Amino acid sequence: MRFLGTLLRVYSYAFHLALSAFLLGVAVIAVASHRPPALGVVPFGEDEMVSGVAILGSIGLFSTLLALLRVFRYLFPLWAAWVLYLMAKGWLAGPYHFDGAEAFRIGLWLIAGAAVALLGALSALRLRRGRYI
């Protein structure tokens, strides 16, 4: 059981670090190209899209690193739950529409990945002293 918890935590850290790097990269590219990104999943309008995506990426990186370094673990599950909420709401209940069945399947896989990452983030709350992952 310990192995599964460790595996979930490592997956959760990797998922959210990759997501945060992606969001920050999108923001940097948008600033460099002077065009806002067209992300239908995040709840920002065109005017505040670049700053909103950069802030989301920064919050994700900050909360993941705080949990990974065991400075403050309680923010990480909140971030993971927010990511799952944004993905599910944006892709399933929002105005976003998929181009085909394969794109919809990829969206469902990403939502499932975010749900598993949330489980890993919740397991990070149960770490004992002296354990680092």
N, C-alpha and C positions, 0 to 999 in steps of 0.2 A: 504494500500500500504506500510506503514511503517513496518507492521508486516512481509510482504513478504520480504522486503529488509533485515530486521533483521534476518529472517530465512535463507536467502541465505548467509549472512555473517557468521553466526554461522556454517552452513554446510561447507562453504568454508574453514574456519579456521580449523574445525575438519578434513576435507579431507586432507588438506595439512600438518597438524601436523601428521596425521597417515601415510601419504606417506613419509614424512621426517623421521619419526621414523623407518619405514620399511627399507628405504634405508640405514640409519645408522646401523640398526641391521644386514642387509645383509653384509655390509662392515666389521662389527665386527666379524661376523661368518666366513667370508672369510679369514680374517687375522688369526683368531684362528685355522682354519683348513688348512691353507697354500694352499688353492685352490681358484682361481678366480671364481666369480659367473658367471653363464651362462645366462646373461640377453641380449636378442636380441633387446631390445627396446632402450637401451641407446647407444649413438654413440661412444663407446670406444672399443679399441682393448683389447686383453687378457692381455697385459702387464700393461696397465693403468686402467683396469676395477675397481680394488679395490679402488684406490685413486679417480677415477672419480665418483664412486657411493658415496663414503664418502663425497666428495666435493658437489655433488648434494644434498645429505641429509642435509649437514650443511647449504648450501645456502637456502634450503627450510625452515629449522627450523628458521634460522636467519630472513628471510624476513617475515615469518608468525608471529613470535613473535614481530617483530618491528611493524607490522600492528595491531596486537592484542592489544599491549600496547600503540598504537597511537603515537609512536615515529617518524616513517617514513612510511607512507602508500603507497608511490608511487612505491616501489620495489615489493610489493606483487602482483599486477596485472601482472607485467612483468614475475614474477615467474610462476604464474598460466597459462599465455599464453604459456610460454616455456614448461611447463608440458603437456599441451594439444597438442602442436606441436610434442613433442617427442613421446607421445602415439600414435597419429594419424599416424605420419610418420613411426614409428617403427613397428606398428602392421598392418597397412593397405598398406603402400607403401614401406616398407623395406623388408629385407630378411627373416624376421620372418614368420614362417608358423605354423598354429594351428593344433592340433592333431585331431580335430573333430568339429562338428557343435556346441557342447556345449561350448567348449573352445573359439570358435569364438564369440559366443553370450556373454560370460563373458567379452571378450575384448571390444566388442561394448558397454556393460554396463559401463565398466570402462572409456571408452572415453566419453560417455555421462555424467558420473559423473564428469569428469574433465571439461567438457564444462559448466555444471551447477556451478561448483566451480569457474570457470572463471567469470561467471556472478556475483557471490557473491563477488569475489575479486574486480570487477569493481564497485560494489555498495559500497565497503568500501571507495572509493575515495570521495563519496558524504556525508560522515558523517559530522554532524554539531558539533560545539564546545559543550562540556559538555556531549555528548553521548559516551558511552564506548563500545557498541556492535552494 
